Amino acid sequence: MEVIKRIGLLTSGGDAPGMNAAIRAVTRTAIHRKIEVIGIRRGYQGMIEGDFTRLRSGDVSGIIQLGGTILQTARSMDFMQKKGRQQAYEQLKKFGIDAVIVIGGDGSFTGAGIMSKEFNMPFIGIPGTIDNDLYGTDYTIGYDTALNTVIYAVDKIRDTASSHNRIFFVEVMGKEAGFLALMSGIACGAEGILIPEVKHQFSKLKKYLAQRAREKKSSIILVAEGDDEGRAIEIAARFHKEFPEFDIRTTILGHIQRGGPPSVVDRVNASRMGVAAVEALLEDQKCAMVGLVNNNIIHVPLNKTVKLHKDVNKELLDIIEMLN
């Protein structure tokens, strides 16, 4: 078993509320275990360039309530090349870093898995993405806050929709997964939900909305940005072309879903995962993600998190069908 004296810590990919809570937990747990923490700014690009800073307990004071990430994040094309990863490894060795903890999503974990294999460097992943689409965990950091942000926004939109008998197509994030649209749609009482996992929904939705509109009833349709029918603007335009008499509007929530103070759930779970990531290294884990299943901490091989697909809960799809 290798002795871990100094760990690197980075955030990668899209930011998510709760990342700072995880940074705080990793830093203070490591210090408690007599391990130094080196913060790596701007993700893998910062690793390549040696943009490192030592994190002490005071450096992470007062950040648990902040959205975004104090270490910043970036996507790195250089890291996708062997030369870039070699440069990153040399920087890690230069600073005496024995292992790395990565807070991010599937792209971040893909890079971590490759580098761990190439250079025999321990990497532990903490799932941080508002999409909640990583295999092996029920929950990812930022998902709960993003859900509440969507719900808060849609509740306001419904006030206008009801006042004017309008049909609103509301686009939420989720290029490859519809977890955010599905869960927030149930919570908002949306009349329709379009997600990538369910194909050919437009015809059915068209028939349903046509009936509601003729009865002078407003509707909210949540659209995941990666739905196979197109983006919300395109779907709304198709519907308006067939029913020009209906008052149809589109709202794209965009990056407001990423920002803002993390919820209690995100703060607590990010803290649990941060502690678990340090403990995983001390337990000689080499290439794994810490996750939550049935509210219990688990370890999942990084290659499984990126190779296997996380399916939406069929029960939730059935609930949508029944309640609408």
MARKOLVEX-5955 format. One record per residue (C-alpha): residue number from 1; residue in three letters; z negated, y negated, x. Coordinates in pm, 1 decimal, padded with zeros to 6 digits. Layout:
<recs>
<rec pos="NUM" code="ALA" up="Z" north="Y" east="X"/>
...
</recs>
This chain:
<recs>
<rec pos="1" code="MET" up="00000.0" north="00000.0" east="00000.0"/>
<rec pos="2" code="GLU" up="00107.1" north="-00334.3" east="00144.1"/>
<rec pos="3" code="VAL" up="-00145.7" north="-00615.5" east="00164.1"/>
<rec pos="4" code="ILE" up="-00035.7" north="-00920.8" east="-00037.2"/>
<rec pos="5" code="LYS" up="-00155.0" north="-01241.9" east="00126.7"/>
<rec pos="6" code="ARG" up="00096.4" north="-01495.4" east="-00003.1"/>
<rec pos="7" code="ILE" up="00316.8" north="-01491.5" east="-00312.7"/>
<rec pos="8" code="GLY" up="00608.1" north="-01705.2" east="-00420.9"/>
<rec pos="9" code="LEU" up="00627.4" north="-01829.7" east="-00779.2"/>
<rec pos="10" code="LEU" up="00933.7" north="-01966.7" east="-00956.0"/>
<rec pos="11" code="THR" up="01074.2" north="-02042.3" east="-01300.4"/>
<rec pos="12" code="SER" up="01438.9" north="-01962.8" east="-01362.6"/>
<rec pos="13" code="GLY" up="01698.8" north="-01996.8" east="-01637.6"/>
<rec pos="14" code="GLY" up="01632.0" north="-02199.7" east="-01950.8"/>
<rec pos="15" code="ASP" up="01292.3" north="-02364.6" east="-01977.1"/>
<rec pos="16" code="ALA" up="01050.5" north="-02240.8" east="-02242.3"/>
<rec pos="17" code="PRO" up="00720.4" north="-02381.2" east="-02374.6"/>
<rec pos="18" code="GLY" up="00435.0" north="-02190.2" east="-02211.4"/>
<rec pos="19" code="MET" up="00592.1" north="-02159.0" east="-01866.9"/>
<rec pos="20" code="ASN" up="00335.8" north="-02406.1" east="-01730.9"/>
<rec pos="21" code="ALA" up="00054.4" north="-02200.3" east="-01880.5"/>
<rec pos="22" code="ALA" up="00190.4" north="-01898.0" east="-01692.0"/>
<rec pos="23" code="ILE" up="00220.4" north="-02099.0" east="-01368.8"/>
<rec pos="24" code="ARG" up="-00142.8" north="-02204.0" east="-01407.8"/>
<rec pos="25" code="ALA" up="-00258.7" north="-01847.2" east="-01474.9"/>
<rec pos="26" code="VAL" up="-00068.5" north="-01698.6" east="-01180.2"/>
<rec pos="27" code="THR" up="-00193.6" north="-01966.8" east="-00943.5"/>
<rec pos="28" code="ARG" up="-00560.0" north="-01947.1" east="-01035.4"/>
<rec pos="29" code="THR" up="-00566.7" north="-01567.8" east="-01059.5"/>
<rec pos="30" code="ALA" up="-00408.8" north="-01536.7" east="-00716.1"/>
<rec pos="31" code="ILE" up="-00650.4" north="-01787.1" east="-00564.8"/>
<rec pos="32" code="HIS" up="-00938.8" north="-01596.7" east="-00723.0"/>
<rec pos="33" code="ARG" up="-00801.4" north="-01285.2" east="-00549.8"/>
<rec pos="34" code="LYS" up="-00783.0" north="-01469.2" east="-00214.2"/>
<rec pos="35" code="ILE" up="-00401.6" north="-01491.7" east="-00224.9"/>
<rec pos="36" code="GLU" up="-00206.9" north="-01807.5" east="-00144.1"/>
<rec pos="37" code="VAL" up="00058.0" north="-01926.2" east="-00390.7"/>
<rec pos="38" code="ILE" up="00378.3" north="-02097.4" east="-00284.4"/>
<rec pos="39" code="GLY" up="00561.4" north="-02271.4" east="-00566.9"/>
<rec pos="40" code="ILE" up="00939.5" north="-02249.6" east="-00542.3"/>
<rec pos="41" code="ARG" up="01108.1" north="-02549.1" east="-00702.8"/>
<rec pos="42" code="ARG" up="01438.8" north="-02523.6" east="-00893.2"/>
<rec pos="43" code="GLY" up="01446.2" north="-02146.5" east="-00923.9"/>
<rec pos="44" code="TYR" up="01664.4" north="-01935.0" east="-00697.3"/>
<rec pos="45" code="GLN" up="01852.5" north="-02240.0" east="-00569.3"/>
<rec pos="46" code="GLY" up="01524.2" north="-02378.5" east="-00441.6"/>
<rec pos="47" code="MET" up="01450.8" north="-02041.8" east="-00283.6"/>
<rec pos="48" code="ILE" up="01779.2" north="-02057.8" east="-00091.5"/>
<rec pos="49" code="GLU" up="01713.4" north="-02415.4" east="00021.0"/>
<rec pos="50" code="GLY" up="01346.2" north="-02361.8" east="00107.2"/>
<rec pos="51" code="ASP" up="01220.2" north="-02609.3" east="-00153.0"/>
<rec pos="52" code="PHE" up="00865.3" north="-02473.9" east="-00138.9"/>
<rec pos="53" code="THR" up="00522.3" north="-02623.5" east="-00199.3"/>
<rec pos="54" code="ARG" up="00176.9" north="-02472.5" east="-00179.4"/>
<rec pos="55" code="LEU" up="-00003.0" north="-02459.8" east="-00513.0"/>
<rec pos="56" code="ARG" up="-00377.1" north="-02511.2" east="-00521.3"/>
<rec pos="57" code="SER" up="-00607.8" north="-02491.1" east="-00818.9"/>
<rec pos="58" code="GLY" up="-00602.7" north="-02866.8" east="-00871.7"/>
<rec pos="59" code="ASP" up="-00223.4" north="-02872.0" east="-00873.2"/>
<rec pos="60" code="VAL" up="-00215.7" north="-02675.8" east="-01199.1"/>
<rec pos="61" code="SER" up="-00494.7" north="-02868.0" east="-01369.2"/>
<rec pos="62" code="GLY" up="-00394.5" north="-03030.8" east="-01697.3"/>
<rec pos="63" code="ILE" up="-00059.3" north="-02852.3" east="-01736.6"/>
<rec pos="64" code="ILE" up="-00138.2" north="-02578.8" east="-01990.1"/>
<rec pos="65" code="GLN" up="-00044.4" north="-02810.1" east="-02279.2"/>
<rec pos="66" code="LEU" up="00283.1" north="-02928.9" east="-02126.4"/>
<rec pos="67" code="GLY" up="00627.2" north="-02805.1" east="-02223.2"/>
<rec pos="68" code="GLY" up="00899.2" north="-02748.2" east="-01965.2"/>
<rec pos="69" code="THR" up="00804.4" north="-02635.4" east="-01614.3"/>
<rec pos="70" code="ILE" up="00643.1" north="-02833.3" east="-01332.5"/>
<rec pos="71" code="LEU" up="00838.2" north="-02619.4" east="-01084.5"/>
<rec pos="72" code="GLN" up="01165.0" north="-02713.4" east="-01256.5"/>
<rec pos="73" code="THR" up="01444.7" north="-02465.1" east="-01307.8"/>
<rec pos="74" code="ALA" up="01813.0" north="-02434.7" east="-01229.0"/>
<rec pos="75" code="ARG" up="02096.4" north="-02184.8" east="-01242.9"/>
<rec pos="76" code="SER" up="02222.0" north="-02083.3" east="-00898.7"/>
<rec pos="77" code="MET" up="02577.5" north="-01970.0" east="-00834.1"/>
<rec pos="78" code="ASP" up="02491.6" north="-01927.8" east="-00464.5"/>
<rec pos="79" code="PHE" up="02227.3" north="-01667.4" east="-00545.7"/>
<rec pos="80" code="MET" up="02492.3" north="-01449.7" east="-00709.2"/>
<rec pos="81" code="GLN" up="02645.8" north="-01395.5" east="-00366.3"/>
<rec pos="82" code="LYS" up="02497.0" north="-01167.5" east="-00099.5"/>
<rec pos="83" code="LYS" up="02505.3" north="-01455.6" east="00149.2"/>
<rec pos="84" code="GLY" up="02292.8" north="-01669.5" east="-00080.2"/>
<rec pos="85" code="ARG" up="02037.8" north="-01395.2" east="-00132.4"/>
<rec pos="86" code="GLN" up="02021.0" north="-01338.7" east="00243.2"/>
<rec pos="87" code="GLN" up="01942.6" north="-01707.6" east="00290.4"/>
<rec pos="88" code="ALA" up="01677.3" north="-01684.9" east="00019.4"/>
<rec pos="89" code="TYR" up="01516.2" north="-01383.8" east="00187.4"/>
<rec pos="90" code="GLU" up="01509.9" north="-01563.0" east="00523.5"/>
<rec pos="91" code="GLN" up="01332.7" north="-01856.3" east="00360.5"/>
<rec pos="92" code="LEU" up="01073.8" north="-01624.8" east="00207.2"/>
<rec pos="93" code="LYS" up="01006.9" north="-01462.1" east="00545.0"/>
<rec pos="94" code="LYS" up="00993.4" north="-01802.6" east="00715.9"/>
<rec pos="95" code="PHE" up="00710.1" north="-01904.8" east="00483.2"/>
<rec pos="96" code="GLY" up="00533.8" north="-01569.3" east="00512.4"/>
<rec pos="97" code="ILE" up="00580.6" north="-01479.2" east="00145.0"/>
<rec pos="98" code="ASP" up="00503.4" north="-01112.7" east="00073.8"/>
<rec pos="99" code="ALA" up="00606.1" north="-01093.4" east="-00293.9"/>
<rec pos="100" code="VAL" up="00757.2" north="-01307.6" east="-00569.7"/>
<rec pos="101" code="ILE" up="00670.8" north="-01364.8" east="-00934.6"/>
<rec pos="102" code="VAL" up="00962.7" north="-01481.8" east="-01150.4"/>
<rec pos="103" code="ILE" up="00919.8" north="-01643.0" east="-01492.8"/>
<rec pos="104" code="GLY" up="01249.8" north="-01625.1" east="-01679.8"/>
<rec pos="105" code="GLY" up="01495.6" north="-01419.1" east="-01882.7"/>
<rec pos="106" code="ASP" up="01750.8" north="-01143.3" east="-01829.4"/>
<rec pos="107" code="GLY" up="01967.0" north="-01334.3" east="-01582.0"/>
<rec pos="108" code="SER" up="01661.4" north="-01418.6" east="-01374.4"/>
<rec pos="109" code="PHE" up="01546.0" north="-01057.3" east="-01380.2"/>
<rec pos="110" code="THR" up="01891.4" north="-00932.5" east="-01282.5"/>
<rec pos="111" code="GLY" up="01873.1" north="-01142.4" east="-00967.0"/>
<rec pos="112" code="ALA" up="01515.5" north="-01034.6" east="-00897.7"/>
<rec pos="113" code="GLY" up="01606.2" north="-00667.7" east="-00932.2"/>
<rec pos="114" code="ILE" up="01903.6" north="-00695.7" east="-00696.7"/>
<rec pos="115" code="MET" up="01707.4" north="-00883.8" east="-00432.5"/>
<rec pos="116" code="SER" up="01412.1" north="-00646.0" east="-00456.0"/>
<rec pos="117" code="LYS" up="01644.1" north="-00353.6" east="-00390.6"/>
<rec pos="118" code="GLU" up="01839.4" north="-00522.2" east="-00110.7"/>
<rec pos="119" code="PHE" up="01540.2" north="-00643.3" east="00088.5"/>
<rec pos="120" code="ASN" up="01254.5" north="-00418.5" east="-00028.6"/>
<rec pos="121" code="MET" up="01070.1" north="-00726.1" east="-00153.1"/>
<rec pos="122" code="PRO" up="00825.9" north="-00684.7" east="-00445.7"/>
<rec pos="123" code="PHE" up="00930.1" north="-00886.1" east="-00751.9"/>
<rec pos="124" code="ILE" up="00730.6" north="-00911.2" east="-01075.7"/>
<rec pos="125" code="GLY" up="00885.7" north="-01068.8" east="-01384.1"/>
<rec pos="126" code="ILE" up="00714.8" north="-01262.3" east="-01661.0"/>
<rec pos="127" code="PRO" up="00938.9" north="-01289.0" east="-01970.7"/>
<rec pos="128" code="GLY" up="01006.2" north="-01653.6" east="-02050.6"/>
<rec pos="129" code="THR" up="01280.1" north="-01731.4" east="-02303.2"/>
<rec pos="130" code="ILE" up="01277.6" north="-01874.7" east="-02654.3"/>
<rec pos="131" code="ASP" up="01534.9" north="-01611.3" east="-02760.1"/>
<rec pos="132" code="ASN" up="01280.3" north="-01323.8" east="-02744.6"/>
<rec pos="133" code="ASP" up="01567.6" north="-01092.4" east="-02653.0"/>
<rec pos="134" code="LEU" up="01428.3" north="-00903.1" east="-02352.3"/>
<rec pos="135" code="TYR" up="01402.3" north="-00527.0" east="-02384.7"/>
<rec pos="136" code="GLY" up="01058.1" north="-00376.2" east="-02332.5"/>
<rec pos="137" code="THR" up="00840.3" north="-00652.1" east="-02475.8"/>
<rec pos="138" code="ASP" up="00760.6" north="-00762.7" east="-02829.7"/>
<rec pos="139" code="TYR" up="00716.0" north="-01119.7" east="-02713.3"/>
<rec pos="140" code="THR" up="00857.5" north="-01367.2" east="-02463.4"/>
<rec pos="141" code="ILE" up="00700.3" north="-01696.4" east="-02360.0"/>
<rec pos="142" code="GLY" up="00829.1" north="-01987.7" east="-02567.9"/>
<rec pos="143" code="TYR" up="00942.7" north="-01786.1" east="-02868.4"/>
<rec pos="144" code="ASP" up="00650.6" north="-01876.2" east="-03093.2"/>
<rec pos="145" code="THR" up="00673.0" north="-02248.4" east="-03017.2"/>
<rec pos="146" code="ALA" up="01047.9" north="-02248.3" east="-03077.6"/>
<rec pos="147" code="LEU" up="00996.1" north="-02073.4" east="-03411.4"/>
<rec pos="148" code="ASN" up="00751.2" north="-02339.8" east="-03521.1"/>
<rec pos="149" code="THR" up="00988.1" north="-02614.2" east="-03406.3"/>
<rec pos="150" code="VAL" up="01270.4" north="-02467.5" east="-03615.2"/>
<rec pos="151" code="ILE" up="01047.7" north="-02425.0" east="-03918.8"/>
<rec pos="152" code="TYR" up="00919.9" north="-02782.1" east="-03893.7"/>
<rec pos="153" code="ALA" up="01274.8" north="-02918.0" east="-03874.2"/>
<rec pos="154" code="VAL" up="01416.2" north="-02701.8" east="-04152.1"/>
<rec pos="155" code="ASP" up="01130.6" north="-02789.8" east="-04387.6"/>
<rec pos="156" code="LYS" up="01232.5" north="-03154.7" east="-04349.3"/>
<rec pos="157" code="ILE" up="01600.6" north="-03075.1" east="-04399.2"/>
<rec pos="158" code="ARG" up="01519.4" north="-02887.0" east="-04718.7"/>
<rec pos="159" code="ASP" up="01365.8" north="-03200.7" east="-04868.5"/>
<rec pos="160" code="THR" up="01702.5" north="-03373.2" east="-04839.0"/>
<rec pos="161" code="ALA" up="01897.6" north="-03064.8" east="-04942.9"/>
<rec pos="162" code="SER" up="01691.1" north="-03033.1" east="-05261.8"/>
<rec pos="163" code="SER" up="01713.9" north="-03403.2" east="-05342.1"/>
<rec pos="164" code="HIS" up="02095.0" north="-03404.0" east="-05326.9"/>
<rec pos="165" code="ASN" up="02184.1" north="-03044.6" east="-05419.4"/>
<rec pos="166" code="ARG" up="02338.6" north="-02998.5" east="-05076.6"/>
<rec pos="167" code="ILE" up="02421.0" north="-02688.6" east="-04877.8"/>
<rec pos="168" code="PHE" up="02299.5" north="-02723.2" east="-04519.3"/>
<rec pos="169" code="PHE" up="02422.1" north="-02503.0" east="-04235.4"/>
<rec pos="170" code="VAL" up="02156.4" north="-02528.1" east="-03963.5"/>
<rec pos="171" code="GLU" up="02239.2" north="-02394.7" east="-03618.4"/>
<rec pos="172" code="VAL" up="01963.4" north="-02255.7" east="-03398.2"/>
<rec pos="173" code="MET" up="01975.6" north="-02116.4" east="-03045.6"/>
<rec pos="174" code="GLY" up="02064.9" north="-01755.5" east="-02977.7"/>
<rec pos="175" code="LYS" up="02401.6" north="-01692.6" east="-02812.3"/>
<rec pos="176" code="GLU" up="02358.0" north="-01316.7" east="-02792.1"/>
<rec pos="177" code="ALA" up="02057.9" north="-01247.1" east="-03012.7"/>
<rec pos="178" code="GLY" up="01946.8" north="-01356.4" east="-03357.0"/>
<rec pos="179" code="PHE" up="01569.7" north="-01311.1" east="-03333.0"/>
<rec pos="180" code="LEU" up="01500.2" north="-01685.0" east="-03359.8"/>
<rec pos="181" code="ALA" up="01730.9" north="-01731.4" east="-03660.0"/>
<rec pos="182" code="LEU" up="01602.9" north="-01419.1" east="-03834.6"/>
<rec pos="183" code="MET" up="01230.5" north="-01489.8" east="-03806.3"/>
<rec pos="184" code="SER" up="01254.3" north="-01861.8" east="-03876.8"/>
<rec pos="185" code="GLY" up="01489.8" north="-01790.1" east="-04166.6"/>
<rec pos="186" code="ILE" up="01232.0" north="-01568.0" east="-04331.9"/>
<rec pos="187" code="ALA" up="00957.6" north="-01823.1" east="-04270.8"/>
<rec pos="188" code="CYS" up="01171.0" north="-02109.3" east="-04408.2"/>
<rec pos="189" code="GLY" up="01289.6" north="-01918.0" east="-04712.9"/>
<rec pos="190" code="ALA" up="01651.1" north="-01965.7" east="-04603.4"/>
<rec pos="191" code="GLU" up="01913.6" north="-01857.5" east="-04856.1"/>
<rec pos="192" code="GLY" up="02131.8" north="-01713.7" east="-04581.0"/>
<rec pos="193" code="ILE" up="02101.5" north="-01605.8" east="-04217.2"/>
<rec pos="194" code="LEU" up="02396.2" north="-01540.6" east="-03987.6"/>
<rec pos="195" code="ILE" up="02314.6" north="-01357.3" east="-03663.2"/>
<rec pos="196" code="PRO" up="02524.1" north="-01176.3" east="-03399.6"/>
<rec pos="197" code="GLU" up="02367.5" north="-00838.4" east="-03478.8"/>
<rec pos="198" code="VAL" up="02508.2" north="-00828.5" east="-03834.6"/>
<rec pos="199" code="LYS" up="02887.0" north="-00845.7" east="-03860.4"/>
<rec pos="200" code="HIS" up="03123.8" north="-00972.1" east="-04132.1"/>
<rec pos="201" code="GLN" up="02867.7" north="-01171.5" east="-04330.7"/>
<rec pos="202" code="PHE" up="03089.3" north="-01460.8" east="-04438.6"/>
<rec pos="203" code="SER" up="03248.0" north="-01301.3" east="-04747.4"/>
<rec pos="204" code="LYS" up="02913.4" north="-01195.7" east="-04887.6"/>
<rec pos="205" code="LEU" up="02758.8" north="-01533.8" east="-04814.7"/>
<rec pos="206" code="LYS" up="03054.1" north="-01714.4" east="-04972.1"/>
<rec pos="207" code="LYS" up="03011.2" north="-01528.9" east="-05301.7"/>
<rec pos="208" code="TYR" up="02637.0" north="-01591.1" east="-05306.6"/>
<rec pos="209" code="LEU" up="02656.0" north="-01962.5" east="-05223.4"/>
<rec pos="210" code="ALA" up="02937.9" north="-02026.9" east="-05466.8"/>
<rec pos="211" code="GLN" up="02714.6" north="-01905.8" east="-05749.6"/>
<rec pos="212" code="ARG" up="02415.2" north="-02113.5" east="-05633.0"/>
<rec pos="213" code="ALA" up="02624.3" north="-02428.9" east="-05589.7"/>
<rec pos="214" code="ARG" up="02769.2" north="-02400.9" east="-05940.9"/>
<rec pos="215" code="GLU" up="02413.0" north="-02378.3" east="-06070.8"/>
<rec pos="216" code="LYS" up="02339.2" north="-02703.4" east="-05883.8"/>
<rec pos="217" code="LYS" up="02099.1" north="-02538.4" east="-05643.8"/>
<rec pos="218" code="SER" up="02060.2" north="-02646.3" east="-05282.2"/>
<rec pos="219" code="SER" up="02072.6" north="-02394.9" east="-04998.4"/>
<rec pos="220" code="ILE" up="01973.2" north="-02360.2" east="-04635.4"/>
<rec pos="221" code="ILE" up="02180.7" north="-02131.3" east="-04413.6"/>
<rec pos="222" code="LEU" up="02053.3" north="-02058.2" east="-04063.2"/>
<rec pos="223" code="VAL" up="02323.7" north="-01975.9" east="-03809.0"/>
<rec pos="224" code="ALA" up="02255.8" north="-01832.8" east="-03463.4"/>
<rec pos="225" code="GLU" up="02487.5" north="-02013.2" east="-03220.8"/>
<rec pos="226" code="GLY" up="02635.7" north="-01681.7" east="-03105.9"/>
<rec pos="227" code="ASP" up="02726.7" north="-01546.8" east="-03449.4"/>
<rec pos="228" code="ASP" up="03063.3" north="-01365.8" east="-03458.4"/>
<rec pos="229" code="GLU" up="03178.2" north="-01583.5" east="-03749.6"/>
<rec pos="230" code="GLY" up="03163.9" north="-01889.7" east="-03522.3"/>
<rec pos="231" code="ARG" up="02939.0" north="-02190.5" east="-03473.8"/>
<rec pos="232" code="ALA" up="02771.9" north="-02360.8" east="-03769.1"/>
<rec pos="233" code="ILE" up="03029.6" north="-02643.0" east="-03779.7"/>
<rec pos="234" code="GLU" up="03316.0" north="-02392.6" east="-03796.3"/>
<rec pos="235" code="ILE" up="03152.4" north="-02183.6" east="-04067.5"/>
<rec pos="236" code="ALA" up="03068.0" north="-02491.5" east="-04274.7"/>
<rec pos="237" code="ALA" up="03428.2" north="-02613.9" east="-04240.5"/>
<rec pos="238" code="ARG" up="03561.6" north="-02279.2" east="-04366.6"/>
<rec pos="239" code="PHE" up="03329.3" north="-02289.6" east="-04663.1"/>
<rec pos="240" code="HIS" up="03416.0" north="-02650.6" east="-04742.8"/>
<rec pos="241" code="LYS" up="03787.5" north="-02570.2" east="-04731.9"/>
<rec pos="242" code="GLU" up="03742.9" north="-02310.6" east="-05005.7"/>
<rec pos="243" code="PHE" up="03493.9" north="-02518.2" east="-05206.0"/>
<rec pos="244" code="PRO" up="03575.9" north="-02886.0" east="-05145.0"/>
<rec pos="245" code="GLU" up="03373.5" north="-02990.0" east="-05447.9"/>
<rec pos="246" code="PHE" up="03043.1" north="-02885.5" east="-05285.1"/>
<rec pos="247" code="ASP" up="02831.2" north="-03121.0" east="-05073.4"/>
<rec pos="248" code="ILE" up="02807.2" north="-02939.5" east="-04740.7"/>
<rec pos="249" code="ARG" up="02628.0" north="-03068.0" east="-04430.6"/>
<rec pos="250" code="THR" up="02566.3" north="-02930.3" east="-04081.0"/>
<rec pos="251" code="THR" up="02271.2" north="-02980.7" east="-03847.1"/>
<rec pos="252" code="ILE" up="02254.1" north="-02849.0" east="-03491.7"/>
<rec pos="253" code="LEU" up="01893.0" north="-02835.9" east="-03374.7"/>
<rec pos="254" code="GLY" up="01992.8" north="-02793.1" east="-03009.6"/>
<rec pos="255" code="HIS" up="01749.7" north="-02846.7" east="-02725.3"/>
<rec pos="256" code="ILE" up="01458.9" north="-02971.3" east="-02935.3"/>
<rec pos="257" code="GLN" up="01389.7" north="-02599.1" east="-02973.0"/>
<rec pos="258" code="ARG" up="01311.5" north="-02570.8" east="-02601.5"/>
<rec pos="259" code="GLY" up="01073.3" north="-02863.1" east="-02564.8"/>
<rec pos="260" code="GLY" up="00732.4" north="-02970.5" east="-02683.0"/>
<rec pos="261" code="PRO" up="00374.5" north="-02856.4" east="-02628.3"/>
<rec pos="262" code="PRO" up="00336.7" north="-02476.4" east="-02644.1"/>
<rec pos="263" code="SER" up="00162.8" north="-02319.3" east="-02941.2"/>
<rec pos="264" code="VAL" up="-00171.7" north="-02142.5" east="-02916.4"/>
<rec pos="265" code="VAL" up="00010.2" north="-01808.2" east="-02914.0"/>
<rec pos="266" code="ASP" up="00230.4" north="-01914.2" east="-02624.2"/>
<rec pos="267" code="ARG" up="-00058.5" north="-02061.7" east="-02426.1"/>
<rec pos="268" code="VAL" up="-00276.3" north="-01752.6" east="-02462.3"/>
<rec pos="269" code="ASN" up="-00003.4" north="-01493.3" east="-02407.3"/>
<rec pos="270" code="ALA" up="00142.6" north="-01682.1" east="-02111.2"/>
<rec pos="271" code="SER" up="-00204.9" north="-01688.9" east="-01959.3"/>
<rec pos="272" code="ARG" up="-00248.6" north="-01315.2" east="-02016.3"/>
<rec pos="273" code="MET" up="00089.2" north="-01239.5" east="-01861.2"/>
<rec pos="274" code="GLY" up="00023.1" north="-01463.2" east="-01563.4"/>
<rec pos="275" code="VAL" up="-00298.1" north="-01279.0" east="-01485.2"/>
<rec pos="276" code="ALA" up="-00125.3" north="-00943.6" east="-01541.4"/>
<rec pos="277" code="ALA" up="00159.2" north="-01033.3" east="-01302.5"/>
<rec pos="278" code="VAL" up="-00079.4" north="-01090.5" east="-01012.8"/>
<rec pos="279" code="GLU" up="-00272.0" north="-00774.3" east="-01098.8"/>
<rec pos="280" code="ALA" up="00057.0" north="-00579.6" east="-01105.5"/>
<rec pos="281" code="LEU" up="00128.8" north="-00682.4" east="-00746.7"/>
<rec pos="282" code="LEU" up="-00220.3" north="-00577.3" east="-00642.1"/>
<rec pos="283" code="GLU" up="-00156.5" north="-00242.4" east="-00812.1"/>
<rec pos="284" code="ASP" up="00148.7" north="-00200.9" east="-00584.4"/>
<rec pos="285" code="GLN" up="00411.5" north="-00261.5" east="-00851.1"/>
<rec pos="286" code="LYS" up="00740.4" north="-00339.6" east="-00675.4"/>
<rec pos="287" code="CYS" up="01003.6" north="-00427.0" east="-00934.4"/>
<rec pos="288" code="ALA" up="00864.3" north="-00461.9" east="-01285.6"/>
<rec pos="289" code="MET" up="00818.8" north="-00697.4" east="-01578.2"/>
<rec pos="290" code="VAL" up="00486.1" north="-00748.2" east="-01749.5"/>
<rec pos="291" code="GLY" up="00531.5" north="-00738.5" east="-02124.5"/>
<rec pos="292" code="LEU" up="00340.1" north="-00719.2" east="-02451.5"/>
<rec pos="293" code="VAL" up="00377.5" north="-00424.4" east="-02688.3"/>
<rec pos="294" code="ASN" up="00142.9" north="-00401.3" east="-02985.5"/>
<rec pos="295" code="ASN" up="-00049.4" north="-00685.3" east="-02818.0"/>
<rec pos="296" code="ASN" up="-00117.7" north="-00471.7" east="-02510.0"/>
<rec pos="297" code="ILE" up="-00001.3" north="-00554.2" east="-02157.4"/>
<rec pos="298" code="ILE" up="00255.6" north="-00307.6" east="-02023.6"/>
<rec pos="299" code="HIS" up="00480.6" north="-00274.1" east="-01716.4"/>
<rec pos="300" code="VAL" up="00856.0" north="-00221.1" east="-01759.4"/>
<rec pos="301" code="PRO" up="01103.0" north="-00157.0" east="-01473.9"/>
<rec pos="302" code="LEU" up="01317.7" north="-00466.9" east="-01425.3"/>
<rec pos="303" code="ASN" up="01640.4" north="-00267.8" east="-01442.8"/>
<rec pos="304" code="LYS" up="01549.4" north="-00149.1" east="-01793.1"/>
<rec pos="305" code="THR" up="01488.6" north="-00503.3" east="-01917.3"/>
<rec pos="306" code="VAL" up="01845.5" north="-00606.1" east="-01833.9"/>
<rec pos="307" code="LYS" up="02036.3" north="-00283.1" east="-01895.9"/>
<rec pos="308" code="LEU" up="01890.8" north="-00185.9" east="-02233.1"/>
<rec pos="309" code="HIS" up="01947.2" north="-00378.4" east="-02555.5"/>
<rec pos="310" code="LYS" up="01667.8" north="-00502.3" east="-02778.6"/>
<rec pos="311" code="ASP" up="01752.8" north="-00444.8" east="-03144.5"/>
<rec pos="312" code="VAL" up="01645.1" north="-00662.0" east="-03433.1"/>
<rec pos="313" code="ASN" up="01392.2" north="-00511.5" east="-03670.9"/>
<rec pos="314" code="LYS" up="01579.6" north="-00349.8" east="-03960.1"/>
<rec pos="315" code="GLU" up="01277.3" north="-00406.1" east="-04183.0"/>
<rec pos="316" code="LEU" up="01322.9" north="-00780.8" east="-04140.0"/>
<rec pos="317" code="LEU" up="01689.3" north="-00753.0" east="-04237.0"/>
<rec pos="318" code="ASP" up="01585.7" north="-00563.7" east="-04550.0"/>
<rec pos="319" code="ILE" up="01331.0" north="-00833.6" east="-04631.0"/>
<rec pos="320" code="ILE" up="01601.6" north="-01100.1" east="-04616.0"/>
<rec pos="321" code="GLU" up="01818.8" north="-00893.1" east="-04847.4"/>
<rec pos="322" code="MET" up="01542.1" north="-00845.8" east="-05104.7"/>
<rec pos="323" code="LEU" up="01399.3" north="-01196.1" east="-05101.7"/>
<rec pos="324" code="ASN" up="01738.4" north="-01358.5" east="-05145.7"/>
</recs>
